[in-house]
Amino acid sequence: MRRKLERTEPERLTLKMWLYPWLSRLTIALMAVVIGAMAWLPDSRSQFWLSLLTVAVVLAGYELRRRKGPADAG
């Protein structure tokens, strides 16, 4: 969306991000390293699996909600 705004309406971008888009990519890569370290290190492995279980439960709930359709208003 940022690239589209840069082309069409650059004046709407009031806050410029430093080193865009490389800083975003570096941040994502570092998060992946931390998550990988959690899976690798024995002391934090249980937290890693519990986090994966939590993500799976949230995604399953989202999928059930999506299939059910919008909630009735009343």
PDB file of N, CA, C and O in Angstrom:
ATOM      1  N   MET A   1       0.815  -1.172   0.000  1.00  0.00           N
ATOM      2  CA  MET A   1       0.000   0.000   0.000  1.00  0.00           C
ATOM      3  C   MET A   1       0.873   1.255   0.000  1.00  0.00           C
ATOM      4  O   MET A   1       0.524   2.273  -0.597  1.00  0.00           O
ATOM      5  N   ARG A   2       2.011   1.160   0.679  1.00  0.00           N
ATOM      6  CA  ARG A   2       2.900   2.315   0.736  1.00  0.00           C
ATOM      7  C   ARG A   2       3.404   2.683  -0.654  1.00  0.00           C
ATOM      8  O   ARG A   2       3.443   3.859  -1.016  1.00  0.00           O
ATOM      9  N   ARG A   3       3.785   1.687  -1.422  1.00  0.00           N
ATOM     10  CA  ARG A   3       4.305   1.979  -2.766  1.00  0.00           C
ATOM     11  C   ARG A   3       3.242   2.646  -3.635  1.00  0.00           C
ATOM     12  O   ARG A   3       3.544   3.539  -4.427  1.00  0.00           O
ATOM     13  N   LYS A   4       2.003   2.204  -3.480  1.00  0.00           N
ATOM     14  CA  LYS A   4       0.916   2.822  -4.237  1.00  0.00           C
ATOM     15  C   LYS A   4       0.746   4.279  -3.819  1.00  0.00           C
ATOM     16  O   LYS A   4       0.572   5.158  -4.663  1.00  0.00           O
ATOM     17  N   LEU A   5       0.799   4.529  -2.516  1.00  0.00           N
ATOM     18  CA  LEU A   5       0.688   5.909  -2.038  1.00  0.00           C
ATOM     19  C   LEU A   5       1.868   6.761  -2.499  1.00  0.00           C
ATOM     20  O   LEU A   5       1.695   7.931  -2.838  1.00  0.00           O
ATOM     21  N   GLU A   6       3.053   6.184  -2.510  1.00  0.00           N
ATOM     22  CA  GLU A   6       4.218   6.939  -2.977  1.00  0.00           C
ATOM     23  C   GLU A   6       4.041   7.390  -4.417  1.00  0.00           C
ATOM     24  O   GLU A   6       4.462   8.486  -4.786  1.00  0.00           O
ATOM     25  N   ARG A   7       3.412   6.534  -5.239  1.00  0.00           N
ATOM     26  CA  ARG A   7       3.194   6.893  -6.643  1.00  0.00           C
ATOM     27  C   ARG A   7       2.051   7.882  -6.828  1.00  0.00           C
ATOM     28  O   ARG A   7       2.167   8.837  -7.595  1.00  0.00           O
ATOM     29  N   THR A   8       0.951   7.652  -6.126  1.00  0.00           N
ATOM     30  CA  THR A   8      -0.253   8.423  -6.408  1.00  0.00           C
ATOM     31  C   THR A   8      -0.405   9.668  -5.547  1.00  0.00           C
ATOM     32  O   THR A   8      -0.722  10.742  -6.058  1.00  0.00           O
ATOM     33  N   GLU A   9      -0.180   9.532  -4.234  1.00  0.00           N
ATOM     34  CA  GLU A   9      -0.382  10.659  -3.322  1.00  0.00           C
ATOM     35  C   GLU A   9       0.744  10.732  -2.288  1.00  0.00           C
ATOM     36  O   GLU A   9       0.503  10.444  -1.116  1.00  0.00           O
ATOM     37  N   PRO A  10       1.951  11.104  -2.677  1.00  0.00           N
ATOM     38  CA  PRO A  10       3.058  11.115  -1.715  1.00  0.00           C
ATOM     39  C   PRO A  10       2.867  12.105  -0.567  1.00  0.00           C
ATOM     40  O   PRO A  10       3.483  11.946   0.487  1.00  0.00           O
ATOM     41  N   GLU A  11       2.035  13.110  -0.749  1.00  0.00           N
ATOM     42  CA  GLU A  11       1.812  14.096   0.319  1.00  0.00           C
ATOM     43  C   GLU A  11       1.038  13.492   1.502  1.00  0.00           C
ATOM     44  O   GLU A  11       1.065  14.051   2.598  1.00  0.00           O
ATOM     45  N   ARG A  12       0.354  12.369   1.297  1.00  0.00           N
ATOM     46  CA  ARG A  12      -0.376  11.718   2.391  1.00  0.00           C
ATOM     47  C   ARG A  12       0.549  10.970   3.348  1.00  0.00           C
ATOM     48  O   ARG A  12       0.149  10.641   4.465  1.00  0.00           O
ATOM     49  N   LEU A  13       1.768  10.703   2.923  1.00  0.00           N
ATOM     50  CA  LEU A  13       2.731  10.018   3.786  1.00  0.00           C
ATOM     51  C   LEU A  13       3.354  11.042   4.724  1.00  0.00           C
ATOM     52  O   LEU A  13       4.302  11.739   4.362  1.00  0.00           O
ATOM     53  N   THR A  14       2.816  11.123   5.920  1.00  0.00           N
ATOM     54  CA  THR A  14       3.315  12.115   6.873  1.00  0.00           C
ATOM     55  C   THR A  14       4.483  11.589   7.700  1.00  0.00           C
ATOM     56  O   THR A  14       5.284  12.372   8.210  1.00  0.00           O
ATOM     57  N   LEU A  15       4.585  10.285   7.834  1.00  0.00           N
ATOM     58  CA  LEU A  15       5.670   9.688   8.606  1.00  0.00           C
ATOM     59  C   LEU A  15       6.489   8.800   7.678  1.00  0.00           C
ATOM     60  O   LEU A  15       5.983   7.801   7.167  1.00  0.00           O
ATOM     61  N   LYS A  16       7.722   9.152   7.465  1.00  0.00           N
ATOM     62  CA  LYS A  16       8.604   8.365   6.603  1.00  0.00           C
ATOM     63  C   LYS A  16       9.335   7.323   7.452  1.00  0.00           C
ATOM     64  O   LYS A  16       9.839   7.628   8.533  1.00  0.00           O
ATOM     65  N   MET A  17       9.382   6.103   6.948  1.00  0.00           N
ATOM     66  CA  MET A  17      10.079   5.029   7.648  1.00  0.00           C
ATOM     67  C   MET A  17      11.527   4.975   7.181  1.00  0.00           C
ATOM     68  O   MET A  17      11.809   5.036   5.984  1.00  0.00           O
ATOM     69  N   TRP A  18      12.428   4.860   8.126  1.00  0.00           N
ATOM     70  CA  TRP A  18      13.840   4.775   7.790  1.00  0.00           C
ATOM     71  C   TRP A  18      14.121   3.467   7.062  1.00  0.00           C
ATOM     72  O   TRP A  18      13.552   2.432   7.407  1.00  0.00           O
ATOM     73  N   LEU A  19      14.970   3.505   6.085  1.00  0.00           N
ATOM     74  CA  LEU A  19      15.488   2.335   5.368  1.00  0.00           C
ATOM     75  C   LEU A  19      14.397   1.424   4.809  1.00  0.00           C
ATOM     76  O   LEU A  19      14.579   0.208   4.742  1.00  0.00           O
ATOM     77  N   TYR A  20      13.279   1.997   4.414  1.00  0.00           N
ATOM     78  CA  TYR A  20      12.186   1.218   3.819  1.00  0.00           C
ATOM     79  C   TYR A  20      12.619   0.676   2.479  1.00  0.00           C
ATOM     80  O   TYR A  20      13.194   1.440   1.703  1.00  0.00           O
ATOM     81  N   PRO A  21      12.392  -0.575   2.142  1.00  0.00           N
ATOM     82  CA  PRO A  21      11.749  -1.677   2.868  1.00  0.00           C
ATOM     83  C   PRO A  21      12.728  -2.602   3.570  1.00  0.00           C
ATOM     84  O   PRO A  21      12.319  -3.617   4.133  1.00  0.00           O
ATOM     85  N   TRP A  22      13.997  -2.275   3.546  1.00  0.00           N
ATOM     86  CA  TRP A  22      15.020  -3.199   4.079  1.00  0.00           C
ATOM     87  C   TRP A  22      14.924  -3.384   5.583  1.00  0.00           C
ATOM     88  O   TRP A  22      15.178  -4.479   6.085  1.00  0.00           O
ATOM     89  N   LEU A  23      14.564  -2.337   6.310  1.00  0.00           N
ATOM     90  CA  LEU A  23      14.456  -2.476   7.757  1.00  0.00           C
ATOM     91  C   LEU A  23      13.316  -3.422   8.130  1.00  0.00           C
ATOM     92  O   LEU A  23      13.434  -4.177   9.096  1.00  0.00           O
ATOM     93  N   SER A  24      12.226  -3.392   7.385  1.00  0.00           N
ATOM     94  CA  SER A  24      11.118  -4.323   7.636  1.00  0.00           C
ATOM     95  C   SER A  24      11.569  -5.758   7.400  1.00  0.00           C
ATOM     96  O   SER A  24      11.259  -6.646   8.195  1.00  0.00           O
ATOM     97  N   ARG A  25      12.287  -5.986   6.332  1.00  0.00           N
ATOM     98  CA  ARG A  25      12.764  -7.339   6.018  1.00  0.00           C
ATOM     99  C   ARG A  25      13.760  -7.838   7.063  1.00  0.00           C
ATOM    100  O   ARG A  25      13.722  -9.005   7.452  1.00  0.00           O
ATOM    101  N   LEU A  26      14.640  -6.967   7.513  1.00  0.00           N
ATOM    102  CA  LEU A  26      15.598  -7.333   8.549  1.00  0.00           C
ATOM    103  C   LEU A  26      14.880  -7.685   9.847  1.00  0.00           C
ATOM    104  O   LEU A  26      15.249  -8.647  10.520  1.00  0.00           O
ATOM    105  N   THR A  27      13.868  -6.918  10.198  1.00  0.00           N
ATOM    106  CA  THR A  27      13.107  -7.185  11.410  1.00  0.00           C
ATOM    107  C   THR A  27      12.412  -8.538  11.340  1.00  0.00           C
ATOM    108  O   THR A  27      12.430  -9.291  12.314  1.00  0.00           O
ATOM    109  N   ILE A  28      11.805  -8.856  10.209  1.00  0.00           N
ATOM    110  CA  ILE A  28      11.143 -10.152  10.042  1.00  0.00           C
ATOM    111  C   ILE A  28      12.158 -11.288  10.135  1.00  0.00           C
ATOM    112  O   ILE A  28      11.883 -12.317  10.753  1.00  0.00           O
ATOM    113  N   ALA A  29      13.319 -11.108   9.530  1.00  0.00           N
ATOM    114  CA  ALA A  29      14.358 -12.135   9.584  1.00  0.00           C
ATOM    115  C   ALA A  29      14.841 -12.346  11.019  1.00  0.00           C
ATOM    116  O   ALA A  29      15.051 -13.484  11.437  1.00  0.00           O
ATOM    117  N   LEU A  30      15.017 -11.272  11.769  1.00  0.00           N
ATOM    118  CA  LEU A  30      15.459 -11.405  13.158  1.00  0.00           C
ATOM    119  C   LEU A  30      14.393 -12.073  14.026  1.00  0.00           C
ATOM    120  O   LEU A  30      14.725 -12.835  14.934  1.00  0.00           O
ATOM    121  N   MET A  31      13.128 -11.794  13.758  1.00  0.00           N
ATOM    122  CA  MET A  31      12.059 -12.492  14.487  1.00  0.00           C
ATOM    123  C   MET A  31      12.090 -13.984  14.196  1.00  0.00           C
ATOM    124  O   MET A  31      11.875 -14.798  15.093  1.00  0.00           O
ATOM    125  N   ALA A  32      12.355 -14.344  12.951  1.00  0.00           N
ATOM    126  CA  ALA A  32      12.452 -15.758  12.586  1.00  0.00           C
ATOM    127  C   ALA A  32      13.623 -16.415  13.307  1.00  0.00           C
ATOM    128  O   ALA A  32      13.523 -17.572  13.716  1.00  0.00           O
ATOM    129  N   VAL A  33      14.723 -15.698  13.468  1.00  0.00           N
ATOM    130  CA  VAL A  33      15.881 -16.235  14.195  1.00  0.00           C
ATOM    131  C   VAL A  33      15.524 -16.475  15.658  1.00  0.00           C
ATOM    132  O   VAL A  33      15.893 -17.503  16.226  1.00  0.00           O
ATOM    133  N   VAL A  34      14.814 -15.540  16.267  1.00  0.00           N
ATOM    134  CA  VAL A  34      14.423 -15.698  17.672  1.00  0.00           C
ATOM    135  C   VAL A  34      13.482 -16.892  17.834  1.00  0.00           C
ATOM    136  O   VAL A  34      13.632 -17.681  18.767  1.00  0.00           O
ATOM    137  N   ILE A  35      12.516 -17.023  16.930  1.00  0.00           N
ATOM    138  CA  ILE A  35      11.585 -18.155  17.007  1.00  0.00           C
ATOM    139  C   ILE A  35      12.331 -19.467  16.771  1.00  0.00           C
ATOM    140  O   ILE A  35      12.051 -20.464  17.437  1.00  0.00           O
ATOM    141  N   GLY A  36      13.264 -19.477  15.846  1.00  0.00           N
ATOM    142  CA  GLY A  36      14.080 -20.664  15.618  1.00  0.00           C
ATOM    143  C   GLY A  36      14.917 -21.017  16.833  1.00  0.00           C
ATOM    144  O   GLY A  36      15.075 -22.194  17.159  1.00  0.00           O
ATOM    145  N   ALA A  37      15.454 -20.006  17.505  1.00  0.00           N
ATOM    146  CA  ALA A  37      16.236 -20.258  18.719  1.00  0.00           C
ATOM    147  C   ALA A  37      15.354 -20.827  19.818  1.00  0.00           C
ATOM    148  O   ALA A  37      15.786 -21.692  20.580  1.00  0.00           O
ATOM    149  N   MET A  38      14.116 -20.344  19.901  1.00  0.00           N
ATOM    150  CA  MET A  38      13.192 -20.901  20.897  1.00  0.00           C
ATOM    151  C   MET A  38      12.949 -22.388  20.640  1.00  0.00           C
ATOM    152  O   MET A  38      12.868 -23.183  21.576  1.00  0.00           O
ATOM    153  N   ALA A  39      12.833 -22.752  19.367  1.00  0.00           N
ATOM    154  CA  ALA A  39      12.603 -24.159  19.038  1.00  0.00           C
ATOM    155  C   ALA A  39      13.851 -24.999  19.299  1.00  0.00           C
ATOM    156  O   ALA A  39      13.747 -26.187  19.608  1.00  0.00           O
ATOM    157  N   TRP A  40      15.007 -24.399  19.179  1.00  0.00           N
ATOM    158  CA  TRP A  40      16.272 -25.127  19.280  1.00  0.00           C
ATOM    159  C   TRP A  40      16.736 -25.289  20.734  1.00  0.00           C
ATOM    160  O   TRP A  40      17.247 -26.344  21.110  1.00  0.00           O
ATOM    161  N   LEU A  41      16.558 -24.245  21.546  1.00  0.00           N
ATOM    162  CA  LEU A  41      17.065 -24.272  22.924  1.00  0.00           C
ATOM    163  C   LEU A  41      16.112 -25.028  23.841  1.00  0.00           C
ATOM    164  O   LEU A  41      14.911 -24.758  23.848  1.00  0.00           O
ATOM    165  N   PRO A  42      16.639 -25.970  24.612  1.00  0.00           N
ATOM    166  CA  PRO A  42      15.777 -26.797  25.477  1.00  0.00           C
ATOM    167  C   PRO A  42      14.987 -25.991  26.519  1.00  0.00           C
ATOM    168  O   PRO A  42      13.855 -26.350  26.845  1.00  0.00           O
ATOM    169  N   ASP A  43      15.572 -24.913  27.040  1.00  0.00           N
ATOM    170  CA  ASP A  43      14.896 -24.138  28.089  1.00  0.00           C
ATOM    171  C   ASP A  43      13.644 -23.426  27.597  1.00  0.00           C
ATOM    172  O   ASP A  43      12.724 -23.188  28.380  1.00  0.00           O
ATOM    173  N   SER A  44      13.594 -23.087  26.329  1.00  0.00           N
ATOM    174  CA  SER A  44      12.440 -22.349  25.817  1.00  0.00           C
ATOM    175  C   SER A  44      11.589 -23.169  24.846  1.00  0.00           C
ATOM    176  O   SER A  44      10.643 -22.648  24.255  1.00  0.00           O
ATOM    177  N   ARG A  45      11.919 -24.433  24.683  1.00  0.00           N
ATOM    178  CA  ARG A  45      11.192 -25.273  23.726  1.00  0.00           C
ATOM    179  C   ARG A  45       9.722 -25.450  24.110  1.00  0.00           C
ATOM    180  O   ARG A  45       8.852 -25.469  23.239  1.00  0.00           O
ATOM    181  N   SER A  46       9.443 -25.579  25.405  1.00  0.00           N
ATOM    182  CA  SER A  46       8.041 -25.748  25.823  1.00  0.00           C
ATOM    183  C   SER A  46       7.237 -24.488  25.514  1.00  0.00           C
ATOM    184  O   SER A  46       6.074 -24.588  25.123  1.00  0.00           O
ATOM    185  N   GLN A  47       7.820 -23.320  25.678  1.00  0.00           N
ATOM    186  CA  GLN A  47       7.137 -22.071  25.324  1.00  0.00           C
ATOM    187  C   GLN A  47       6.878 -21.997  23.827  1.00  0.00           C
ATOM    188  O   GLN A  47       5.838 -21.503  23.392  1.00  0.00           O
ATOM    189  N   PHE A  48       7.818 -22.485  23.054  1.00  0.00           N
ATOM    190  CA  PHE A  48       7.660 -22.512  21.605  1.00  0.00           C
ATOM    191  C   PHE A  48       6.464 -23.366  21.210  1.00  0.00           C
ATOM    192  O   PHE A  48       5.631 -22.934  20.412  1.00  0.00           O
ATOM    193  N   TRP A  49       6.369 -24.575  21.762  1.00  0.00           N
ATOM    194  CA  TRP A  49       5.265 -25.469  21.408  1.00  0.00           C
ATOM    195  C   TRP A  49       3.930 -24.931  21.904  1.00  0.00           C
ATOM    196  O   TRP A  49       2.916 -25.060  21.218  1.00  0.00           O
ATOM    197  N   LEU A  50       3.922 -24.335  23.079  1.00  0.00           N
ATOM    198  CA  LEU A  50       2.691 -23.749  23.592  1.00  0.00           C
ATOM    199  C   LEU A  50       2.247 -22.572  22.719  1.00  0.00           C
ATOM    200  O   LEU A  50       1.053 -22.381  22.489  1.00  0.00           O
ATOM    201  N   SER A  51       3.200 -21.794  22.242  1.00  0.00           N
ATOM    202  CA  SER A  51       2.877 -20.690  21.335  1.00  0.00           C
ATOM    203  C   SER A  51       2.306 -21.211  20.026  1.00  0.00           C
ATOM    204  O   SER A  51       1.339 -20.651  19.510  1.00  0.00           O
ATOM    205  N   LEU A  52       2.890 -22.279  19.480  1.00  0.00           N
ATOM    206  CA  LEU A  52       2.355 -22.881  18.254  1.00  0.00           C
ATOM    207  C   LEU A  52       0.946 -23.431  18.471  1.00  0.00           C
ATOM    208  O   LEU A  52       0.087 -23.308  17.598  1.00  0.00           O
ATOM    209  N   LEU A  53       0.716 -24.029  19.619  1.00  0.00           N
ATOM    210  CA  LEU A  53      -0.618 -24.532  19.941  1.00  0.00           C
ATOM    211  C   LEU A  53      -1.625 -23.381  20.022  1.00  0.00           C
ATOM    212  O   LEU A  53      -2.747 -23.500  19.531  1.00  0.00           O
ATOM    213  N   THR A  54      -1.226 -22.284  20.633  1.00  0.00           N
ATOM    214  CA  THR A  54      -2.099 -21.117  20.736  1.00  0.00           C
ATOM    215  C   THR A  54      -2.436 -20.563  19.361  1.00  0.00           C
ATOM    216  O   THR A  54      -3.590 -20.230  19.091  1.00  0.00           O
ATOM    217  N   VAL A  55      -1.443 -20.462  18.495  1.00  0.00           N
ATOM    218  CA  VAL A  55      -1.694 -19.982  17.124  1.00  0.00           C
ATOM    219  C   VAL A  55      -2.639 -20.927  16.396  1.00  0.00           C
ATOM    220  O   VAL A  55      -3.530 -20.475  15.677  1.00  0.00           O
ATOM    221  N   ALA A  56      -2.459 -22.232  16.573  1.00  0.00           N
ATOM    222  CA  ALA A  56      -3.330 -23.205  15.916  1.00  0.00           C
ATOM    223  C   ALA A  56      -4.768 -23.075  16.401  1.00  0.00           C
ATOM    224  O   ALA A  56      -5.698 -23.159  15.600  1.00  0.00           O
ATOM    225  N   VAL A  57      -4.964 -22.871  17.704  1.00  0.00           N
ATOM    226  CA  VAL A  57      -6.314 -22.705  18.248  1.00  0.00           C
ATOM    227  C   VAL A  57      -6.964 -21.438  17.715  1.00  0.00           C
ATOM    228  O   VAL A  57      -8.137 -21.450  17.344  1.00  0.00           O
ATOM    229  N   VAL A  58      -6.215 -20.356  17.673  1.00  0.00           N
ATOM    230  CA  VAL A  58      -6.757 -19.099  17.145  1.00  0.00           C
ATOM    231  C   VAL A  58      -7.118 -19.240  15.670  1.00  0.00           C
ATOM    232  O   VAL A  58      -8.184 -18.788  15.251  1.00  0.00           O
ATOM    233  N   LEU A  59      -6.253 -19.855  14.884  1.00  0.00           N
ATOM    234  CA  LEU A  59      -6.551 -20.047  13.455  1.00  0.00           C
ATOM    235  C   LEU A  59      -7.745 -20.974  13.246  1.00  0.00           C
ATOM    236  O   LEU A  59      -8.556 -20.745  12.349  1.00  0.00           O
ATOM    237  N   ALA A  60      -7.859 -22.011  14.061  1.00  0.00           N
ATOM    238  CA  ALA A  60      -9.022 -22.902  13.952  1.00  0.00           C
ATOM    239  C   ALA A  60     -10.302 -22.153  14.312  1.00  0.00           C
ATOM    240  O   ALA A  60     -11.324 -22.315  13.645  1.00  0.00           O
ATOM    241  N   GLY A  61     -10.251 -21.345  15.349  1.00  0.00           N
ATOM    242  CA  GLY A  61     -11.415 -20.537  15.719  1.00  0.00           C
ATOM    243  C   GLY A  61     -11.789 -19.552  14.635  1.00  0.00           C
ATOM    244  O   GLY A  61     -12.971 -19.346  14.356  1.00  0.00           O
ATOM    245  N   TYR A  62     -10.799 -18.948  14.027  1.00  0.00           N
ATOM    246  CA  TYR A  62     -11.053 -18.021  12.926  1.00  0.00           C
ATOM    247  C   TYR A  62     -11.722 -18.740  11.755  1.00  0.00           C
ATOM    248  O   TYR A  62     -12.673 -18.228  11.163  1.00  0.00           O
ATOM    249  N   GLU A  63     -11.222 -19.922  11.428  1.00  0.00           N
ATOM    250  CA  GLU A  63     -11.784 -20.675  10.308  1.00  0.00           C
ATOM    251  C   GLU A  63     -13.226 -21.094  10.595  1.00  0.00           C
ATOM    252  O   GLU A  63     -14.080 -21.013   9.712  1.00  0.00           O
ATOM    253  N   LEU A  64     -13.500 -21.538  11.812  1.00  0.00           N
ATOM    254  CA  LEU A  64     -14.875 -21.890  12.177  1.00  0.00           C
ATOM    255  C   LEU A  64     -15.790 -20.673  12.089  1.00  0.00           C
ATOM    256  O   LEU A  64     -16.906 -20.765  11.579  1.00  0.00           O
ATOM    257  N   ARG A  65     -15.324 -19.561  12.575  1.00  0.00           N
ATOM    258  CA  ARG A  65     -16.114 -18.320  12.531  1.00  0.00           C
ATOM    259  C   ARG A  65     -16.351 -17.878  11.083  1.00  0.00           C
ATOM    260  O   ARG A  65     -17.441 -17.418  10.742  1.00  0.00           O
ATOM    261  N   ARG A  66     -15.344 -18.018  10.248  1.00  0.00           N
ATOM    262  CA  ARG A  66     -15.467 -17.621   8.844  1.00  0.00           C
ATOM    263  C   ARG A  66     -16.477 -18.499   8.116  1.00  0.00           C
ATOM    264  O   ARG A  66     -17.260 -18.005   7.305  1.00  0.00           O
ATOM    265  N   ARG A  67     -16.464 -19.791   8.403  1.00  0.00           N
ATOM    266  CA  ARG A  67     -17.405 -20.712   7.758  1.00  0.00           C
ATOM    267  C   ARG A  67     -18.833 -20.512   8.239  1.00  0.00           C
ATOM    268  O   ARG A  67     -19.780 -20.698   7.474  1.00  0.00           O
ATOM    269  N   LYS A  68     -18.993 -20.137   9.495  1.00  0.00           N
ATOM    270  CA  LYS A  68     -20.319 -19.933  10.066  1.00  0.00           C
ATOM    271  C   LYS A  68     -20.976 -18.699   9.464  1.00  0.00           C
ATOM    272  O   LYS A  68     -22.199 -18.648   9.335  1.00  0.00           O
ATOM    273  N   GLY A  69     -20.186 -17.719   9.100  1.00  0.00           N
ATOM    274  CA  GLY A  69     -20.730 -16.488   8.545  1.00  0.00           C
ATOM    275  C   GLY A  69     -20.777 -15.390   9.593  1.00  0.00           C
ATOM    276  O   GLY A  69     -20.355 -15.595  10.731  1.00  0.00           O
ATOM    277  N   PRO A  70     -21.283 -14.240   9.219  1.00  0.00           N
ATOM    278  CA  PRO A  70     -21.316 -13.120  10.171  1.00  0.00           C
ATOM    279  C   PRO A  70     -22.268 -13.394  11.326  1.00  0.00           C
ATOM    280  O   PRO A  70     -23.273 -14.090  11.179  1.00  0.00           O
ATOM    281  N   ALA A  71     -21.928 -12.834  12.467  1.00  0.00           N
ATOM    282  CA  ALA A  71     -22.758 -13.020  13.651  1.00  0.00           C
ATOM    283  C   ALA A  71     -24.076 -12.269  13.490  1.00  0.00           C
ATOM    284  O   ALA A  71     -24.124 -11.201  12.879  1.00  0.00           O
ATOM    285  N   ASP A  72     -25.149 -12.844  14.048  1.00  0.00           N
ATOM    286  CA  ASP A  72     -26.446 -12.177  13.986  1.00  0.00           C
ATOM    287  C   ASP A  72     -26.433 -10.965  14.920  1.00  0.00           C
ATOM    288  O   ASP A  72     -25.904 -11.026  16.030  1.00  0.00           O
ATOM    289  N   ALA A  73     -27.015  -9.885  14.457  1.00  0.00           N
ATOM    290  CA  ALA A  73     -27.023  -8.649  15.234  1.00  0.00           C
ATOM    291  C   ALA A  73     -28.045  -8.681  16.361  1.00  0.00           C
ATOM    292  O   ALA A  73     -28.006  -7.835  17.254  1.00  0.00           O
ATOM    293  N   GLY A  74     -28.946  -9.632  16.332  1.00  0.00           N
ATOM    294  CA  GLY A  74     -29.772  -9.568  17.458  1.00  0.00           C
ATOM    295  C   GLY A  74     -30.976 -10.324  17.602  1.00  0.00           C
ATOM    296  O   GLY A  74     -31.654 -10.216  18.624  1.00  0.00           O
TER     297      GLY A  74
END
